């Protein structure tokens, strides 16, 4: 049988034995399957992030806007992707006030559902300003894989009480697929970066070996020494050498 590299649009459809008793569940399963395959197409983590926020508003019942919040130092966070200006500005508010449901989901490692931000007492500084943006209800999901918290996936709506238990269940399933895809994309980027850095360091070693008639180990030692003396990363020192021909010390 000839191998076909193209997966048809109907791949993964229910078997002939499926009675179709839950069309909603079947539809959700199919959409999550498509999501998982779509996320594999992207080569950068930012492309994955952007696709996540654009797609989650189509899948989670009630969602109008979405944002992904990622951790920084000292329990602060930044917006990594947003589906709208309102979502992006909401992340800015959380950063300015150092409080909010997305931060709780991220740092407390829990799902946070808010029926009405305007009456919410957990984040008083945020609540008053969030209402001006038209953000009233939210659900925030932690994005994580084993041993690594990646961020928080947050969906917003302009009306209070928008999100239901069903919204939360669908969001949790979506967040699981999204986290795995994001972790894979980040790992691929790290591998690419490591290979590129190794190549630059190899070029720099070659320059030093030729210039000073020394061994590879001796050339590497010179690079390490320069890195320590200038308090710069090894690959930065190597890149400078390959571009300028000068070893900074």
Residue, then its C-alpha position, 0 to 999 in steps of 0.5 A: x500500500x502506498x504511503x500517503x503523507x496527507x491526512x484527510x479532513x475526515x481522519x479521526x472521525x468516529x468509527x462505524x460503531x459510534x451510535x452518535x448519542x452525544x453529538x456535542x461531545x463528538x463535535x468537541x472531540x473533533x475540534x480538539x483533534x483539529x486544534x492539536x494538529x493545527x498547533x503542530x504546524x507552527x515553528x515558533x512559540x509566538x505563532x503557537x501563542x497567537x493561534x491559541x488566543x485566536x482559537x480559544x474564543x471560538x471554542x470556549x462557550x461565552x468567551x469574547x477575548x483571550x490572553x496568555x499571561x507568562x511569569x517573570x521574576x518576583x511574581x510579576x507577569x507579562x502578556x505574551x499574546x492577546x486576541x484584542x486590545x481589551x485583553x491586552x490592556x487587561x494584562x497591563x492592568x494586572x501588571x500595574x496592580x500586581x493582582x488579578x485572576x490570571x496571576x492567581x491561576x499562574x502562581x497559585x496553580x489553580x483554575x480561577x473563575x470570576x462571575x463579576x469583576x466589578x463586585x470582586x473583593x479579592x483584587x480591589x485595585x484591579x476591579x475598579x479599573x477592569x470595569x472601565x475596560x468592559x471586562x466583567x467575567x473571566x476564567x483563567x486556566x494554568x498552562x503547564x506540563x510536568x515540571x514546568x508552568x508555562x503561563x495562564x490562558x485567560x478568557x474574558x467576557x463583557x457581561x457578568x455571569x457569562x461562563x458556565x461549568x461547561x465553559x470551564x470543562x472545555x477550557x481545561x481540555x483546550x488548555x491541556x492541548x495548548x500547553x503541550x503544543x507550547x512546551x514542544x515549540x519552546x523546546x524546539x526553539x531551545x534546540x535550534x538556539x543551542x545548535x546555532x550557538x554551538x556553530x558560532x563557538x566552533x567558528x570562533x575556536x577555528x579563528x583562534x586556532x588559526x591565529x595563535x596556532x593552538x589546539x581546540x581545547x586551548x582556543x575554547x579556554x581563551x573564549x571561556x576566560x574572555x567570557x568570565x572577564x567581560x561578564x558576557x555569555x560565551x556565545x556572545x563573546x564568540x559572535x563578537x569574535x566572528x564578526x569583528x575579528x577581535x577577542x574582547x577581554 
